[in-house]
Amino acid sequence: MSTTESTSWYDDLERMSVRRLLMNINKEDTTVPKALKRVIPAMESLIKVIVERMGAGGRLFYIGAGTSGRLGVVDASEIPPTYGMPEGKVIGLIAGGDKAIRRAVEHAEDDTKQAWKDLQKYRINKKDVLIGIAASGRTPYVIGGLKEARKRGITTACITCNAGSELARHADHPLEIIVGPEFVTGSTRMKAGTAQKLALNMISTTTMIRLGRIKGNKMVDMQLTNNKLIDRGTRMIMEELGVNSASASRLLKKYGSVRKAVRAAGRQS
């Protein structure tokens, strides 16, 4: 039996108090970062390849089903607003299509050929990197996608929570984050999902930093899509240039991003 399907170390959950349930879930959650730490060397190798490929015009793709697919879609969708990266540079695909983001699509993950069909719509090629996300490591949709991509010389990676999985065998860069049995047996939206989310955060954030999308520790290329972000951008310019709020606000409005505003002000000074 796979680790993600093995029986929980806890039983009689329905008899536990709310406090005991919360304490035990939290206890299990604290083990996830330790498991993730063990794959940092493998993750480092993968990120270096992603940075090289994206720096040369390539793209990063995620494919997954269910919770894993949703996590990939979320991570990909946050890259343009957070880092100002053009749309279509990081792409998340989920078995069953976009409607599967909100509700399960029956048997969508069982089709071994659909992922490659989905990827072909984006003309994936050797310049790109494909990461398959599957806690079990045996999701047919994800395995099929990685298998076909690898046949065509596309760099592949995976994020899974079982050792020695079929998925990992089709990945040039397997990340096997072994978090153990779930608190609720087989509920991989819990520790496994947390591990996948943390891994995606690390991969995409480090990649964007290495691609020059951060200055110091600031998101200077973020899209100004709401008042909170406009206020944040204004404060960044005030700190960087030593100007008052009104001046910073005018610069931000004129140039449309923190980076462009600071660069323009520097040329004028």
C-alpha positions, 0 to 999 in steps of 0.5 A: 500500500502507498504511504498516502493511502496507509492508515492514519496513526489516529483512530476514533476521530469522531470521539475526539473533542474539537480541541484534540482534533485541532491539536492533532491535525496541527501536530501532523502538519508540523512534520511537512516542512521537515519532509520538504527539507529533504528534497531541497537538493533535488529542487535546486537542480530543477529550479536551475533548469527552469530559470535557464529555460524561462530566461531563454524564452521557455515556459513552465507548465503544471499538470495535475488532477483534483487537489493537485491540479487546483494547486498548480492552477492557483500557483500559475495564476498568481505569477502575473499579478505578483511578479508582472510576468506576462500571461502564458509564461507559467501555465497550470492545467487540470484534468477535466478543464477549468470547470474541475477547479470548482467541482470534481469531474468524474473520471477525468484523471483516468485518461492517460492521453488527455494531458498531452492533448491539453498540452499540445494546445499550447504547443509545448516544446523542448524550450519548456519544462513540465511538472506533474503534480500527483500526491499518489504518484499514479494518476493516469492523466499526469503520468500520461502527460509526463511520459509523452513529453519526455519522449519528445525531449521536454524536461519533466519533473514531478511532485509526489508524496510516495516513494518509487512511484510510476510518475517519478520514473517518467520525471527527470527531476522527481521531488518525492516529499514523503509526509506519511499517513494523513490524519484522515486516512487517504485525505491527501488534501491535508499533509500531501496538499500542504507539501505540494503547495509549499513546494510550488511556492518555493519553485515559483518564488525562487524562479521569479527572484532568479529571473530578476522579478524582485528588487531587494525583497519587494514585488516591484513588478506587481500588477496594480489591480486593487487599492491595496496594491496601489498603496503598497506600491506607493509606499515602496516608491516613498521608501526607495526615493525618499519622496512624500506620498503624493509624489510617489502616487503621481509617479506610480500612476504615470509609469504603472509599476514601481520598477518603472517609476523608480527607474524613471525618477533615477534618470531624472535626478 
